[in-house]
Every structure is written in C-alpha cells, then in structure tokens.
Amino acid sequence: MTAAPSVRPTSTSPESDALRALYADWADIIATTPGLTMRLFRSIFDEWHQPTREPEDVTYREDTVGGVPGIWALPAGADTSQVLLYTHGGGFAVGSAASHRKLAGHVAKALGVTTFVLDYRRAPEHPHPAQVEDGVAAFTALTERGIAPADITTIGDSAGGNLAVAIALALREQGRPLPGRVIVFSPWLDMENSGETLVTNAATDALITVPLLEGMIAGVLAGGAVPATTPLANPLHADLTGLPRLYVNAGGAEALLDNATRLAERAQAAGVDVTLTVAEGMQHVYPFLAGNAPEADAEVAAVAAWYRG
C-alpha cells in the first residue's frame, strides 16, 4: 500500500487546457448571472462531457437499478460479471449520468468491464443521506441480479467520489458484503471547508471556490440540519477500517487536492490498501479529458493496471 502520491510530470499538454477553459467559462457565468436558478445551474454542468472524446466501441443503455435511474456504458467484449457502480460529481446538486457517461465509458473500456452511472437524487431537494441510500439500493440490486459484491467497484468523481466511499461505509454499517474495490477521482469529502489547498491552490483552480462549496454544503446538509462531521456525509470523519482496496487521484492545481491526500493518509492509517496519484498542474477531475489529453489517458491506463493488479 502507498499513501505517498505517485506524482506525474509537472508539464501539461496543450490539450489539457480544454478543461481549464470550460471551468473558467462556468466560473464566469456563475459570477455574472444574478439569480441563477437551479435549473440553469444544472444545465451548465451538463456540459461536463464536452472535454471527453466519445469512446469507440462503447454503447449505452438506460435502465433503472434498485429504483434508481441511470445509464449503462457497455464496451464491446466487456466482462458483464464485473460492474463499476459510478456516482457522478457535481456537489451532490448538479451533474448527471448523461454528463458523465463518456468518462464512465472510457474507464469501463480500459478495465474491460461494464459501468452503471447513477442518476441519484440530488440536493437541495433531497439532502443527505438520499444520495448514499440510492447508491446502496443500486449496489444491492446489482447483487440481486447475480453480480458478486466483490465484482462490483464503487467509483466516482468529486462529490461522487465521496459517495463511492460512503456507499462502502454504509454497507459495512449494515453488516453487508462490501464492493471489491473503490476508485475516486478528485474526491470532495470535507464538508467543513478546512483544507489548506482551498487557500494555497485558489489561484490555480479554475472552478472551485469556498463560496461555491458553501452553497453545495448548505444544500446537501439541509442548511446545517445534518452535522458537517457526519461520517457518511464527510468520510474524513469515518473509521475507514476494513474498506476495500482504494485508488485515489487528484490534480495538482486543484483546490480540493488535500481532500485526496487526507483520505489516502487516513485510509493507510486504518490498514487499507490505498494507492494515491497526483498529476501536477491538472484541474479537478482531469480524467474528463479522456481521449483528448495524454494526462487523462495515462491516468485511465494506470487505473486499469491497478484494477487488474
């Protein structure tokens, strides 16, 4: 196990600028649009798929699993006995299965498995623990369809990375079998906004700001009705003992970098087999550049090698 990060090169490719430019555009819209409605806010983030090239030989199918709608990404020749249960990012409030299906398809194709991307209930209409409950329901339904728990991997980015960990924690609390692996891209875990990289990386992160996070936190924690230290809402306060193998990544330029590093440190201290990678100079959830930037393709390949290891 290693909590010391594998650091990728400091130089970034020209192709990587596409994600930075998208984030900068969103940040400008958010800052200059008074009274931005939740509907329009969500429509902005549904553009998240734009930096991702459509993966070849991957088809998609809508489905409902455990009462939760979503989209299957089905690579040609994939092992259908192994499933990635993908929870999308977006502060628990925005993002969707549609915005993340291409990224999920790239990962599934590289790993040779299938992926179900959840359209879990979003905040603020549905605060915590609705999102965790939906993930557990989908996981349970997959096992009822004959998928072995150990052949299910919970995976997610940003807030979805939080959920990928929290689903495993919730299953453990219920005394039920856990997923075989957990994969998190740029996880957002800290509901207290206490991370030092919120300050040290403020100038290099094109999207994440403390006010943006404060709004997301208010939504998912029901305006403070749910304590910010609740372990299933903030896994940095959870006992991580007994969690499955864990893969964590982050971009070196992002304000949430130390969410990833703190998760890895706490997991290692709890005896979890954890791998941490940091790509210097890269933005939040940089695997969104899959198929278009070498940094993202290298990371997806690294995840595939870890998965098979």
DAZI-V734710 format. One record per run of one state. SS is the DSSP state (H for helix, E for strand, - for the rest). FROM is the first residue (numbers start at 0). LEN is the number of residues. If there is no record, write none. Layout:
BEGIN
{{SS;FROM;LEN} {SS;FROM;LEN}}
END
This chain:
BEGIN
{{-;0;5} {E;5;3} {-;8;5} {H;13;19} {-;32;5} {H;37;14} {-;51;6} {E;57;8} {-;65;2} {E;67;8} {-;75;3} {E;78;9} {-;87;9} {H;96;15} {-;111;1} {E;112;6} {-;118;11} {H;129;15} {-;144;4} {H;148;3} {E;151;6} {-;157;1} {H;158;15} {-;173;7} {E;180;5} {-;185;11} {H;196;4} {-;200;9} {H;209;11} {-;220;1} {H;221;3} {-;224;10} {H;234;3} {-;237;7} {E;244;7} {-;251;5} {H;256;13} {-;269;4} {E;273;6} {-;279;6} {H;285;4} {-;289;4} {H;293;15} {-;308;1}}
END
